[in-house]
């Protein structure tokens, strides 16, 4: 499954929140309402982010890849949140340092075998400054899907 397919199953939203807990609370209601995730999703994503931070510093901006174990996911999807203003996340590679994150790629994968492949495909996106800028500034999910398909991801 391509990243564009996951996004077609998911959502794109612009979020004004002040931290990761607010972000997770903000998206939880919609994810639960549309049956993307189980009722334990919120507590599990907060717990996982505390234990295994997901902030990543790319060459152009800070991003994050919050996710939960497959057992808390009901259907495969990608939720992309453009954050304005940016919010702090602890770094994946140095859990003692925070970075300002502008895009959160919330990965919902029901099939654990898809997880590694999907992260590999997301990495291709993160290495392209122009594509990240397009995602951050997009006005719709369709706009991002078109950009992802053009890039072959």
C-alpha positions in Angstrom: 0.0 0.0 0.0 1.4 3.4 -1.0 1.4 6.4 1.3 -1.1 8.1 -1.0 -3.5 5.2 -0.4 -3.1 5.4 3.3 -3.8 9.1 3.1 -6.9 8.5 1.0 -8.1 6.2 3.8 -7.1 8.9 6.4 -7.3 12.7 6.8 -5.4 15.9 6.4 -6.0 18.7 8.9 -4.5 21.9 10.1 -4.2 22.0 13.8 -3.7 24.8 16.3 -2.5 23.1 19.5 0.2 23.8 22.0 1.7 20.3 22.6 1.5 16.7 21.6 -1.1 15.7 24.2 -3.4 18.4 22.9 -2.8 17.2 19.4 -3.7 13.6 20.4 -6.8 14.7 22.2 -7.8 16.8 19.3 -7.7 14.0 16.8 -8.9 11.2 19.1 -12.6 12.1 18.9 -12.6 12.0 15.1 -10.6 8.8 14.9 -12.9 7.1 17.4 -16.0 8.5 15.7 -15.0 7.1 12.3 -13.8 3.8 13.9 -10.1 4.2 12.9 -8.9 3.3 16.4 -9.9 1.5 19.6 -11.0 3.3 22.7 -7.5 2.8 24.2 -5.8 4.7 21.3 -5.5 8.0 23.2 -3.9 6.6 26.3 -1.6 4.3 24.2 -0.4 7.0 21.8 0.4 9.3 24.7 2.2 6.5 26.6 4.2 5.4 23.5 5.2 9.0 22.7 6.5 9.4 26.3 8.5 6.1 26.1 9.6 6.3 22.5 9.6 9.9 21.2 9.0 10.3 17.4 10.4 13.8 16.6 12.6 13.8 13.5 14.7 16.8 12.3 14.8 16.8 8.5 16.9 19.2 6.5 13.9 21.6 6.1 11.7 21.2 9.2 10.8 19.1 12.3 8.3 16.3 11.8 6.9 13.6 14.0 5.7 10.1 13.4 3.4 9.2 16.4 1.9 5.8 16.2 0.5 2.9 18.3 0.7 -0.9 18.2 -1.5 -2.6 15.6 -3.9 -3.9 18.3 -5.2 -0.3 18.9 -5.9 0.3 15.2 -9.1 -0.7 13.4 -8.1 0.3 9.8 -5.0 1.4 8.0 -4.7 5.1 7.4 -2.4 8.1 7.6 -3.5 11.2 9.4 -1.4 14.3 8.5 -1.5 17.3 10.7 0.1 20.6 9.7 0.9 22.4 13.0 0.7 26.1 13.1 2.3 27.1 15.4 4.8 24.3 15.5 4.8 22.2 18.7 7.6 20.6 20.7 8.3 16.8 20.4 11.3 15.0 21.8 13.7 13.7 19.2 13.6 10.1 18.2 17.5 10.0 18.0 18.1 12.0 21.2 15.3 11.7 23.7 16.7 14.5 25.8 16.4 17.1 23.1 13.2 18.7 21.8 12.5 20.0 18.3 9.7 22.1 17.0 7.5 20.0 14.8 5.5 21.5 11.9 4.0 18.2 10.5 2.8 15.2 12.4 2.4 12.0 10.3 0.1 9.9 12.5 0.5 6.4 11.2 -2.4 3.9 11.8 -1.3 0.4 10.6 -3.4 -2.6 11.5 -1.1 -5.1 9.7 2.3 -5.1 11.5 4.0 -6.4 8.4 3.2 -3.1 6.6 4.7 -0.9 9.2 8.4 -1.1 8.2 7.6 -0.7 4.5 5.4 2.3 5.1 8.0 4.0 7.3 10.5 3.4 4.5 8.2 5.1 2.0 7.6 8.0 4.4 11.3 8.5 4.7 11.4 9.2 0.9 8.9 12.1 1.5 10.9 13.5 4.5 14.0 13.8 2.3 12.3 16.1 -0.2 12.1 19.7 1.1 9.8 20.8 -1.7 7.3 18.0 -1.0 7.3 18.6 2.7 6.6 22.3 2.1 3.8 21.3 -0.3 2.3 19.1 2.5 2.7 21.8 5.1 1.0 24.4 3.0 -1.6 22.3 1.4 -5.3 23.3 1.4 -6.7 19.8 1.0 -6.1 16.1 1.3 -6.6 15.8 -2.5 -3.8 18.3 -3.1 -1.4 16.2 -1.0 -2.5 12.9 -2.6 -1.8 14.3 -6.0 1.7 15.5 -4.9 2.5 12.1 -3.4 1.3 10.2 -6.5 3.5 12.5 -8.7 6.5 11.5 -6.5 5.5 7.8 -6.7 4.9 7.3 -2.9 
